[in-house]
Amino acid sequence: MKRREFVGGLALAAGATACGQQQADSNTGADRASETFEWNMVTSWPPGLPGLGVGAEHIAERIGKASNGRLKVKVYSGGELVPALEVFDAVSRGTAQMGHDASYYHRGKVPAAQYFTSIPFGMNGNEMNAWLYYGGGWDLWREYYAQFNLVPFPGGLTGVQMGGWFNKEINSVDDLAGLKMRIPGLGGEVMQRAGVTQITLPASEIFTSLQTGAIDAAEWVGPYNDLSLGLHKAARYYYYPGWHEPGPMIELIVNQDAWNTLPDDLKSIIEIVCQSVVLDMQSEYNYGNAMALQQLENDPDVEIRPFPEDVLALLQRLSMEAVKALSAEDEWSARIEKSFFEFMKASMRNQAISEQAFLNARSAHS
């Protein structure tokens, strides 16, 4: 109820008239309704990337329209203004006012941030939304990022991802040993524990690295994005499920000092726009993945396979070990882990007799 009232309050704030804003500002002796701002947003995505890159552009466009041009945001693709994987640092120090990326890219500096993207064998997209907006997750996220001069927002959602592209068959756990794989976040830590060499690369480098043999495997997102990067032309075997990223949340981060300069109505517009893009991006991926999967299934050079059960069992065990190790080393990770898994445990029971039960029934009788 707390979060519902909060979101409802945002909607009312965004709909206030200019006259009302001026009246409110007159109490402080300042008329802020005519102030304008020009901000830069740096991202981790290639230009025009479906879903992720377009989602960042949608945030900028909608903020501009909703504010009637009072807040204009210019979007920079990964590498244009700052390197693709340095968005967090750039926004933290004020090089740009906004950033759009995935929080687990910063795990070396802010290990607990991984919980706000996705945890292996953790919550799916709907559960992540529930935890963040109603279960206290977003409050923890804001408190954690405040020490880095940042204000975070949910900024997109891809849904369950795929397990990745491999240039060799994975028939047992033994086939993992020695592989060089592009896989970030806690999933990368788990793969290291399974004998894989973990590598982090931006999207722009994945295809060439996979094609040339610099890496043996790579996970990116799912059919929609993987097809757009041409990964089906660089590797044959496409494995599922995306055990490492069951509900990846994308982040929109704002420099705290820049945030403090905004009047309340523009702050509300940013919050509402970000929430709208979370829904929009998740819907886009649900549609885009379905269409792209059909194309991949009809490609004679692609084999779509499930991970063997012994591989998934090993990865799940190693995932829990990695989570516990993270919490033992980092106080913030321990605090966020408690909130995350308390809600996930409650949600699992509900999911078992609702979404999961329905999908099982639908598959059985189709």
HELIX and SHEET records of a PDB file:
HELIX    1   1 LYS A    2  ALA A   14  1                                  13    
HELIX    2   2 ALA A   18  SER A   26  1                                   9    
HELIX    3   3 LEU A   52  ALA A   66  1                                  15    
HELIX    4   4 VAL A   87  SER A   92  1                                   6    
HELIX    5   5 SER A  103  HIS A  106  5                                   4    
HELIX    6   6 PRO A  111  PHE A  116  5                                   6    
HELIX    7   7 GLY A  125  TYR A  134  1                                  10    
HELIX    8   8 GLY A  137  ALA A  146  1                                  10    
HELIX    9   9 VAL A  173  LEU A  176  5                                   4    
HELIX   10  10 GLY A  185  ARG A  193  1                                   9    
HELIX   11  11 ALA A  203  THR A  212  1                                  10    
HELIX   12  12 PRO A  223  LEU A  229  1                                   7    
HELIX   13  13 LEU A  231  LYS A  233  5                                   3    
HELIX   14  14 GLN A  256  ASN A  260  1                                   5    
HELIX   15  15 ASP A  264  GLU A  297  1                                  34    
HELIX   16  16 GLU A  309  GLU A  329  1                                  21    
HELIX   17  17 GLU A  331  ILE A  353  1                                  23    
HELIX   18  18 GLU A  355  ALA A  364  1                                  10    
SHEET    1   A 5 LEU A  71  TYR A  76  0                                        
SHEET    2   A 5 PHE A  37  THR A  43  1                                        
SHEET    3   A 5 MET A  98  ASP A 101  1                                        
SHEET    4   A 5 MET A 249  ASN A 255 -1                                        
SHEET    5   A 5 LEU A 150  LEU A 157 -1                                        
SHEET    1   B 6 THR A 197  ILE A 199  0                                        
SHEET    2   B 6 LYS A 180  ARG A 182  1                                        
SHEET    3   B 6 ALA A 217  ALA A 218  1                                        
SHEET    4   B 6 GLY A 164  PHE A 166 -1                                        
SHEET    5   B 6 TYR A 237  TYR A 240 -1                                        
SHEET    6   B 6 GLU A 303  PRO A 306  1                                        
END                                                                             
